Amino acid sequence: MVIRKGEFFSLLGPSGCGKTTLLRIIAGFDDPDGGDVSLDGFSVLNFPPNERHVNTVFQNYALFPHLTVFENVAFPLRLKKTPNAAVRSRVGDYLELVQLSAHAEKMPAQLSGGQKQRVAVARALINEPNVLLLDEPLSALDAKLRQHMLIELDSIHDKIGITFIYVTHDQQEALSVSDRIAVMNAGQVLQIGTPHEIYESPATGFVAAFIGETNMLEGTVESVDGTMVAVSVPGLGRILVTEDEPPAPGSKASVVVRPEKIRIDTERPAPAKRMDINFLEGTVDEPIYSGSSTKYYVRHQSGTILKVIKQHSNWSDEGPEIEWKDRVYLSWSADDAYLLGAS
Amino acid sequence: MAPMAVRSHRSKGPGRVRNYGPAYAGPAGIWLTVFFVAPLLVIVAYSFLEKGLYGGVEPRFSLEAYRSLANSVFLRVSLNTLGISMVTTLLAILIALPCGYYMARSNHKTFLLMLVIIPFWTNFLIRIYAWIAILGNNGFLNALLLRAGWIASPVQFLYNQVAVTVVLVYTYLPYAILPLYSTIEKFDFSLLEAARDLGCTRRGAIFRVLLPNIRAGIITAVLFVFIPTFGAYAVPLLVGGKESYMLGNFVAEELTRTRNWPLASAISMVITLVTTLGLWLMFKLQGKAPQAKDPGRTTGERRAP
């Protein structure tokens, strides 16, 4: 895995997938069973954590409770016996960067979660490391604050331009700020790519299911016509999907379609002029309203359940309200779905 | 407490709320008065009276006891006692710190705690005699050294300051280990990783992060060792010699042999005063410990590098 200089790189995966272990190996707290960690082309494996130009923002912040905010941030400089005047100006700069200048003389116990988080960031940055490691830094904050801190982290990254390696299990966090993401599961890196690549063309079923919500329809490839693949899905019939590298007919494959790509109507839509639209009928099992959108679990007569998300966008597409037990018509374009080989 | 709370909510008139607080404090108050305050007052009173001819006191006010403290013997014994207590405390803390740290990070905490606590099940005097059996002229250690050929004749280990210090450290070590263990156990070890991450060496992390954060435990351990050691009596009596004579022995001598009860009381007062002074000093130190969440304290001046 190569992480480029100045990149905002995320390690994303469910808890226990090894992403924190990987981070700890980079920081030097744990030793790898094999392999190497190199920074700027040089192996750092034989250096203890205090000699690597890497700093960490810990999940629980790990602020020193016996020191003020100022002294917490000044800690690395004090170790290097930096003169007092220089310490004061550098710490001042970094406290300003994280907007905590007013709280310099407080003790960590007097700070809110978000403030502690920012102290931890300032303290990790003051050494001017080549890489900043962030271990689920927002997991202890509430949802609103998390959004805010995420934007702030991103702007700090833009300002100082060093490499960030960000560990998270939250796909929204990873998608919104990362330049590239590595999706991990059970100690394996499954896919490395930009947020768009990861979301729109996941490499495996796990990645597809882990990043966002998805419908997976397993079946057998029936026929291939150019990039247009017809898959026979038991119960649902022929489903069309486009694929640049189509598999051979007869092989097992899954059609993957995101819930927001499916159109939901209460009346049978007019017959499409295009040939690449999939149609299905079903009844609404369960509508889940969540403000800006509603998620419907739609049951096909075969028993298959499809998730559909409808945005409440504006007046023009607001038809009659779809309710529980309503008969609905689903449609989506073959272009908006993709195919995963059996894995 | 609960019934009181209910009552005070229901009744509007202040006269109807009965405060049982003093009654609850009664048993403990009586116990403390009878067994602690009263004896202390008796000792204070005795120290200001004239000594009786055959022990006891005459009910006449006198400063004779305190006046007779002003001599070189008392001063020497006092300094000696202070020295032994301070060395014992220092050694006990130095041994207890790594022990407590290891216990707190071990996977066998209960087992290790038992090892510390089990000696309490044996009588204190018997444990001192065990040390005599180890360090004595015909004891285990001498036998071992003779057998190994490292010494030609038995070495006198007992009846000196070193023996007193060794046995005192042994006796009060658990009192240092237990409070240290309990504070280290609550310590967030990820702080040590953070310190390493920010450029600390292993040892630097211990001194800059661990020790300041377990200050309360260290202070408690110092008190728990220093106070009983300063009043030690049995240990210097059984394994000590002339040079390791301590204030506790002085008191016993005046009580039982010289029969100067006012003087014995006056020396006890000195011991009490010194230990109280120690307590007060430590509480002052503890007040500055990071556990204090007083915002006023945090706006102090910055520490110079």
Contacts between the chains, C-beta under 8 A, distances in Angstrom:
chain1	res1	chain2	res2	distance
A	27	B	197	6.1
A	28	B	196	7.9
A	29	B	193	5.7
A	29	B	196	7.6
A	29	B	197	7.9
A	48	B	196	7.1
A	48	B	202	8.0
A	49	B	193	7.4
A	49	B	196	4.4
A	49	B	197	5.2
A	50	B	196	5.3
A	50	B	197	7.3
A	50	B	198	7.6
A	50	B	199	4.8
A	50	B	200	5.8
A	50	B	201	6.1
A	54	B	197	7.9
A	55	B	197	5.9
A	55	B	198	6.7
A	56	B	193	7.9
A	56	B	194	7.4
A	56	B	197	4.8
A	58	B	190	6.0
A	58	B	193	7.4
A	58	B	194	5.9
A	60	B	188	7.4
A	60	B	190	6.3
A	62	B	188	7.0
A	62	B	190	4.8
A	62	B	191	5.4
A	62	B	193	7.0
A	62	B	194	3.8
A	63	B	194	7.9
A	64	B	191	6.2
A	64	B	194	7.5
A	64	B	195	7.6
A	64	B	209	5.9
A	64	B	212	8.0
A	64	B	213	7.6
A	65	B	191	7.9
A	65	B	213	6.3
A	65	B	290	5.3
A	66	B	209	8.0
A	66	B	212	4.3
A	66	B	213	5.4
A	66	B	215	7.7
A	66	B	289	8.0
A	66	B	290	3.7
A	68	B	298	6.0
A	68	B	302	8.0
A	70	B	302	6.9
A	71	B	302	7.2
A	71	B	303	7.1
A	75	B	195	7.5
A	75	B	198	5.5
A	75	B	208	7.9
A	76	B	198	4.4
A	76	B	199	5.1
A	78	B	305	5.3
A	79	B	198	7.0
A	79	B	199	4.7
A	79	B	200	6.1
A	79	B	204	7.0
A	79	B	208	7.9
A	80	B	199	6.9
A	81	B	305	6.1
A	82	B	305	7.2
A	83	B	305	7.7
A	84	B	304	6.8
A	84	B	305	6.1
A	87	B	305	7.0
A	105	B	298	5.8
A	105	B	299	5.0
A	106	B	295	7.5
A	106	B	298	6.2
A	107	B	290	7.1
A	107	B	293	7.3
A	107	B	295	7.9
A	107	B	298	4.9
A	109	B	293	5.8
A	110	B	293	7.3
A	110	B	295	6.3
A	110	B	298	7.4
A	123	B	198	6.8
A	124	B	197	7.7
A	124	B	198	7.6
A	127	B	198	6.7
A	127	B	199	6.6
